[in-house]
Amino acid sequence: MDFQLNEQQRIIKDSVRKFLAKEIAPLVGEHETQRKLIDKSIVKKLEPYGFASGLVPEEQGGLGLDFVSYCLMVEELSRVWASLRTMVTSSALAVRLLSRVGSRHQREKFLPHLMSMDQLACFALTEPNVGSDTRSIEAKAERDGDHYVINGTKTLITGGSLADLVLVYAKVKESGEDKGITAFLVHKDESAFEARDIRKMGMHASPLSELSFVDCRVPAANRLGAEGEGQRIALSGLNAGRVNVTFAVVGLGQAALEASIRYAQEREQFGKPIAGFQLVQDMIVQMALKVDTARLLGFRAAALIDQGRQCRREASFAKLYATEAMVEVCNQAIQVHGGYGYTEEFPVERYFRDVRHLTLAEGTTEIQKLLLGREILGASAFV
Ligand SMILES: Cc1cc2nc3c(=O)[nH]c(=O)nc-3n(C[C@H](O)[C@H](O)[C@H](O)COP(=O)(O)OP(=O)(O)OC[C@H]3O[C@@H](n4cnc5c(N)ncnc54)[C@H](O)[C@@H]3O)c2cc1C
């Protein structure tokens, strides 16, 4: 057992951190306070580091990084800008599925634009009436010659209005018969759909969108996998998605911790830095412990993915613990900052707003508990 990063992983972490500090950090404040959406020129800056191509094998034109390295990059990006992280990793999730499941034709058609970060993808599963219970999706796709016609609405879609390619899940119906949930690659240059952004609590620089598909014609060649394989395809990316989310929240927790340490050392009350007060030390130590524990749980699951081993339990443990604990860490960071913590003069109020959504997305805390309950007890609480 080795708890050290290897040399390549250390180099990746350090170079990404330096690049983000220089090129990306100066853009954050203005975008977030003015709710200015990130444009594609900013996303494009990340290309050389492999934020889109990192997990694609070299033979498909990607960098073929190990999963631990990719997670290190996600943590660093989230530490600096959660809005950019969420758009980039949502796109990368679709890229990873396309790379693993897509036909050669689909890969050649879509992957180069996505890996170069000239285009973005998003992952569209959730619907107005369907969240945790993904089997019940209502969007429909009907075959019409060499096209499918999709009708339905997807909501809470990260980066939806900016995305060029939408990975849409819909139920295929043929002569009234249900052929099951099926995945489609819907490109905005080929198929018409509407996007509307939804205002939200945090991550003000990234859009969260509702996408409406009304008689949306999609070439049959853009079906990802076979009819009825959509659920399996969506689930196949779940463990990696959960570990990804773990490192996304760890990045925010780490940023909140660093800001709190700095503040505690500088802020003086009762004639000395507040860092010297035992109750403040307790807050900081608890925060550091939670960040470290979450990161270790994340590394264990990421290492299992790299070894090609099963990690359902480990990925859910990491996601469940890290998201809940990092909400506490970011909340505690506000406490360390006192009244200033509640203002936009310091970044910790943003960390708190930004971290909050990850106990919801990629399987809520409650769903993780049910999955773990089934794993540990062998009895399913799902209907
Ligand atoms: C910022 C953000 C980004 C998102 N990005 C995407 C995206 O890119 N693509 C996408 O497809 N979706 C996305 N989502 C949607 C997200 O995946 C869903 O919000 C999530 O799956 C939960 O679904 P829901 O919101 O409909 O809640 P519901 O499923 O309606 O749940 C409501 C509450 O009931 C609880 N609950 C539900 N079922 C059970 C049960 N069986 N037992 C106990 N408790 C239960 C839940 O835990 C929750 O507390 C995003 C959400 C957010 C907030």
The ligand as an SDF file (V2000), in Angstrom:
LIG
                    3D

 53 58  0  0  0  0  0  0  0  0999 V2000
  -26.5230   21.8880   -9.7540 C   0  0  0  0  0  0  0  0  0  0  0  0
  -27.1070   20.6280  -10.3110 C   0  0  0  0  0  0  0  0  0  0  0  0
  -26.5790   20.0820  -11.4730 C   0  0  0  0  0  0  0  0  0  0  0  0
  -27.1790   18.9690  -12.0680 C   0  0  0  0  0  0  0  0  0  0  0  0
  -26.6900   18.5050  -13.2620 N   0  0  0  0  0  0  0  0  0  0  0  0
  -27.3240   17.4820  -13.8850 C   0  0  0  0  0  0  0  0  0  0  0  0
  -26.9200   17.0630  -15.2010 C   0  0  0  0  0  0  0  0  0  0  0  0
  -25.9450   17.5980  -15.7750 O   0  0  0  0  0  0  0  0  0  0  0  0
  -27.6170   16.0660  -15.8150 N   0  0  0  0  0  0  0  0  0  0  0  0
  -28.6930   15.4630  -15.2220 C   0  0  0  0  0  0  0  0  0  0  0  0
  -29.2760   14.5660  -15.8380 O   0  0  0  0  0  0  0  0  0  0  0  0
  -29.1010   15.8420  -13.9740 N   0  0  0  0  0  0  0  0  0  0  0  0
  -28.4560   16.8360  -13.3040 C   0  0  0  0  0  0  0  0  0  0  0  0
  -28.8820   17.2520  -12.0640 N   0  0  0  0  0  0  0  0  0  0  0  0
  -30.0690   16.6280  -11.4770 C   0  0  0  0  0  0  0  0  0  0  0  0
  -29.7280   15.6940  -10.3580 C   0  0  0  0  0  0  0  0  0  0  0  0
  -29.1200   14.5330  -10.8750 O   0  0  0  0  0  0  0  0  0  0  0  0
  -31.0370   15.4210   -9.6050 C   0  0  0  0  0  0  0  0  0  0  0  0
  -31.3590   16.6200   -8.9000 O   0  0  0  0  0  0  0  0  0  0  0  0
  -30.9180   14.2420   -8.6720 C   0  0  0  0  0  0  0  0  0  0  0  0
  -30.8350   13.0530   -9.3950 O   0  0  0  0  0  0  0  0  0  0  0  0
  -32.1230   14.1510   -7.7150 C   0  0  0  0  0  0  0  0  0  0  0  0
  -33.3210   14.1600   -8.4270 O   0  0  0  0  0  0  0  0  0  0  0  0
  -34.4570   15.2110   -8.0390 P   0  0  0  0  0  0  0  0  0  0  0  0
  -33.8210   16.5450   -7.9220 O   0  0  0  0  0  0  0  0  0  0  0  0
  -35.5620   15.0410   -8.9940 O   0  0  0  0  0  0  0  0  0  0  0  0
  -34.9150   14.7780   -6.5840 O   0  0  0  0  0  0  0  0  0  0  0  0
  -35.9560   13.6020   -6.2130 P   0  0  0  0  0  0  0  0  0  0  0  0
  -35.5300   12.3220   -6.8220 O   0  0  0  0  0  0  0  0  0  0  0  0
  -37.3310   14.0810   -6.4670 O   0  0  0  0  0  0  0  0  0  0  0  0
  -35.7320   13.5440   -4.6310 O   0  0  0  0  0  0  0  0  0  0  0  0
  -36.2440   14.4910   -3.7160 C   0  0  0  0  0  0  0  0  0  0  0  0
  -35.8370   14.0460   -2.3220 C   0  0  0  0  0  0  0  0  0  0  0  0
  -36.3800   12.7320   -2.0430 O   0  0  0  0  0  0  0  0  0  0  0  0
  -35.3400   11.8360   -1.7140 C   0  0  0  0  0  0  0  0  0  0  0  0
  -35.6610   10.5010   -2.2490 N   0  0  0  0  0  0  0  0  0  0  0  0
  -36.0010   10.1690   -3.5290 C   0  0  0  0  0  0  0  0  0  0  0  0
  -36.2060    8.8580   -3.6270 N   0  0  0  0  0  0  0  0  0  0  0  0
  -35.9870    8.3410   -2.3910 C   0  0  0  0  0  0  0  0  0  0  0  0
  -36.0250    7.0290   -1.8350 C   0  0  0  0  0  0  0  0  0  0  0  0
  -36.3120    5.9600   -2.5810 N   0  0  0  0  0  0  0  0  0  0  0  0
  -35.7420    6.8850   -0.5080 N   0  0  0  0  0  0  0  0  0  0  0  0
  -35.4060    7.9520    0.2520 C   0  0  0  0  0  0  0  0  0  0  0  0
  -35.3460    9.2140   -0.2170 N   0  0  0  0  0  0  0  0  0  0  0  0
  -35.6310    9.3980   -1.5170 C   0  0  0  0  0  0  0  0  0  0  0  0
  -34.0950   12.4310   -2.3770 C   0  0  0  0  0  0  0  0  0  0  0  0
  -32.9110   11.9560   -1.7650 O   0  0  0  0  0  0  0  0  0  0  0  0
  -34.3290   13.9080   -2.1450 C   0  0  0  0  0  0  0  0  0  0  0  0
  -33.9430   14.2520   -0.8390 O   0  0  0  0  0  0  0  0  0  0  0  0
  -28.2840   18.3540  -11.4390 C   0  0  0  0  0  0  0  0  0  0  0  0
  -28.7870   18.8590  -10.2270 C   0  0  0  0  0  0  0  0  0  0  0  0
  -28.2050   19.9840   -9.6670 C   0  0  0  0  0  0  0  0  0  0  0  0
  -28.7920   20.5380   -8.4030 C   0  0  0  0  0  0  0  0  0  0  0  0
  1  2  1  0
  2  3  1  0
  2 52  2  0
  3  4  2  0
  4  5  1  0
  4 50  1  0
  5  6  2  0
  6  7  1  0
  6 13  1  0
  7  8  2  0
  7  9  1  0
  9 10  1  0
 10 11  2  0
 10 12  1  0
 12 13  2  0
 13 14  1  0
 14 15  1  0
 14 50  1  0
 15 16  1  0
 16 17  1  0
 16 18  1  0
 18 19  1  0
 18 20  1  0
 20 21  1  0
 20 22  1  0
 22 23  1  0
 23 24  1  0
 24 25  2  0
 24 26  1  0
 24 27  1  0
 27 28  1  0
 28 29  2  0
 28 30  1  0
 28 31  1  0
 31 32  1  0
 32 33  1  0
 33 34  1  0
 33 48  1  0
 34 35  1  0
 35 36  1  0
 35 46  1  0
 36 37  1  0
 36 45  1  0
 37 38  2  0
 38 39  1  0
 39 40  1  0
 39 45  2  0
 40 41  1  0
 40 42  2  0
 42 43  1  0
 43 44  2  0
 44 45  1  0
 46 47  1  0
 46 48  1  0
 48 49  1  0
 50 51  2  0
 51 52  1  0
 52 53  1  0
M  END
$$$$
